[in-house]
Amino acid sequence: MNAVTPGLNRRIWMLAWPLLLSNLTAPLLSLVNTAVVGHLDSPRYLAAVAMGGNYFMFLYFSFNFLRMGTTGFVAQARGGTQSTLIVICRALLLALVLGSLLIAVNPWLRDLGLLLLGGSEEVQTLAAQYINIRILGAPAALANFALIGFAIGVQQTRVPFKMTLLMHSCNAVLSYSLVHIWNFDVRGVAAASATADYLGLVAALYWLRGEFSPQARREALELGLLRLKPMLQLVAVNRDLFIRSLALLSVFFFFTAQGARFGDTTLAANAVLIAFLLILSNLLDGFANAAEALVGEAVGAKDTPALHSSVKATGLWSIYIALGAFVGFLLLGAPLINLLTDLASVRHEARHYLPWMLALPFTASLGFWLDGVFVGATRAHEMRNTMLVAVAMFFLVWWLSLPLGNHGLWLAMNAMMLTRGLLMALVWRHHSRATQPGY
């Protein structure tokens, strides 16, 4: 038996609460940018910022592997009393290379993205201006993913929270000043976002300076930044996580496109209901991130009892959160829909599909939690494979349930989430029986 001690629960909460608060503040940036351009003299500015924001949301989400991959390797290095500095240096190098590459290929990516997003010619022109400026922050944005992963891995989870507050605050002040004082319209919002990325990078390096001690730097120099084997391991893990992210993105793109085929009202209702999934994921992410740090530390230390205790404790907290989310969605689902939209037709349509949201805590929570466990154990290969199978399940269920219309679409979404969680649980159960720590 691996008992869950009060001390372990305290560690989990100390790791989780800053990340929970950070996740809750994440939507504020979108609201601020919307408010800043929402008072200009034409709706085309708001449409352009919304389009550009969606472009970067999907673009940067594709590179979130830099956060997850870094966390696992850093946590394992910490548990094994090895150099964590060399891990973050390699991750930052990869982030800067990829960020510079994004700037170089921006004209082609931008045109493809705008083609997929649509919109009037005037809005597309403004959105292109937004993208051309904000992409200059790509090296810092990707480096911040790595630094957030590093902070979680060394169990300094207050750093991502402080980064979020600083970046959002500076972004808000700069956006307002550049748009309403210096009249830079969408270009001001884009410049503010790019600047905030660099401010976050500098601040993170300052707040984590204790991890860059002279001894740590000497150890990192001895290990060598460009040693082939560890670099290939880092690239391989990030490659698998990248494929996983693209597979998941393909589902959400397809989900949105199919919802549009059922009409504007259903499309809008689905957009409102996706907020329930975002709320659930943000609530669970704090404990998934705690699992990443604790599982990685136990794997690095080859401490099997600690590994099993960490998995069990974070799993229990995820169950509590899932049950709380179910009760919250049951009691507050309709009021939340009313809060998100004033349109009577959209409210009615969203309430019609609300029961699918009540299923989400039970179908999706297992996968969100095990993401953290697998990241800590750097089992990216299995994360990729289980996601690919789950995506295949989504398309199979969608095709079989075509007569059900939008109900079939939500059934497919729940089926994908459940398949992912169950497959990951089976994989973890199989490997946990092995004698090697970390399996």
Residue, then its C-alpha position, 0 to 999 in steps of 0.5 A: m500500500n502507498a498511503v497518501t499522507p497529509g504532507l503529500n497533499r500539502r505539497i500537491w496544493m502548494l504546487a497546484w494553487p498558483l497554477l490554478l490562479s494562473n489558469l483562471t487569469a488566462p482568459l483576461l488577456s482576450l477580454v482586455n484586447t477585446a475591450v481595447v479595440g471594441h471601442l474603436d469606430s469600426p467593428r473590423y478592428l475587433a474582428a481582426v484582433a479576434m482573428g489574429g488572436n485565434y491564429f496565435m492561439f492555435l499556432y502557439f498551442s502547437f508548440n506547447f510541447l516545449r512546456m510539457g517536455t521540459t517539465g518532465f526532463v527537469a523534474q527527473a533531473r531534480g529527483g536524480t540530483q542531476s543538473t536541471l540547468i542543462v535541461i532548460c538551456r537545451a530547451l531554450l535553445l530549441a525554443l529560440v531556433l523554432g521561434s526564429l524559424l516561425i518569423a522566417v516562414n511567417p508570410w506563408l503561415r500567415d497566408l495559410g492561416l488567414l485563408l482557413l479563417g476567412g473574413s472580409e478583405e478589409v478584416q484580413t488586411l488588418a489581421a495580417q498587420y496584427i500577425n506580422i507584428r505579433i510574430l516578432g514575439a515568437p522566440a520569447a513566447l516559445a522560450n516562456f513555454a520552456l521556462i514555465g515547464f522548468a519552473i514546474g519541474v523545479q517546483q517553483t509554481r509561483v513563477p508561472f503565476k507571477m509571469t502571467l500577472l506581469m504579462h497580462s498587466c503590461n499587455a493591458v497598459l501597453s494595448y490601451s496606450l498604443v491604441h487610444i493614445w498613439n492610435f496604432d489600432v490593431r498594430g498596437v494590440a499586436a505590439a503590446s502582446a509581443t512586448a509582453d512576451y519579452l517582458g515575461l521572458v526577462a522576468a522569468l529568468y530573474w525570478l528563477r535566477g537561484e537555479f542558475s548558481p555558479q555550481a549549476r553553471r559549472e555542472a552544465l558546462e561539464l555536461g555540454l549543451l550540444r551533446l547529441k544523445p540528450m538533444l536527440q531525447l529532447v527532440a524525440v519527446n517534443r516531436d511526439l508531443f507536437i504530433r499529439s497536439l496537432a492531432l488534438l487541434s485537428v479535432f477542434f478544427f473539424f468540430t468547429a467546421q462541422g458545427a458551422r454546417f448546422g447553422d450559425t445558431t448551432l455554431a454559436a451554441n457550440a462555441v459557448l459550450i466549449a467554455f465548459l470544457l475550458i473551465l474543466s481543463n483549467l481546474l484540472d491542469g493545476f493538479a496535472n501539473a503537480a503530478e508532472a513535478l512529483v512523478g518526474e521527481a520520483v522517476g528521477a530518484k528511482d523511488t517507486p513508492a513515492l511514484h505510486s503515492s504521487v500518482k494516487a494522490t493527484g488522481l484522488w484530487s482529480i476525482y474530487i475536482a471532476l465531481g465538483a465540476f459535475v455539480g457546478f455544471l448541473l447547478l450553474g450550467a444554464p446561468l453560465i450560458n446566460l452569462l456568455t450570451d444574450l441571444a435567446s436562440v443561442r441560449h435555447e440551443a446551448r441548453h438543448y445540448l447541456p447534458w453533454m457538458l454534464a458528461l464531460p467531467f466523467t469522460a475527460s478528467l481521466g485523460f487530463w490527469l494522466d497527461g500530467v503523470f505521463v509528462g512527468a514520466t516523459r512517456a511522450h510516445e504513449m501520449r502520442n499513440t493514445m491520442l491518435v487512437a482517440v482521434a480515430m475514435f472521434f471520427l468513427v463515432w462522428w461518422l456512425s452518429l451522423p443521423l444525430g446531427n450536433h448530438g452526434l458531434w458532442l457524442a464523438m467529442n465525449a467518446m474521444m475524451l473517454t477513449r484517451g483516458l481509458l487507453m492511458a490508464l491501461v498503458w500506465r497500469h501495464h507499465s506500473r507492474a514492471t520492476q523499473p521505476g518510472y513505469 
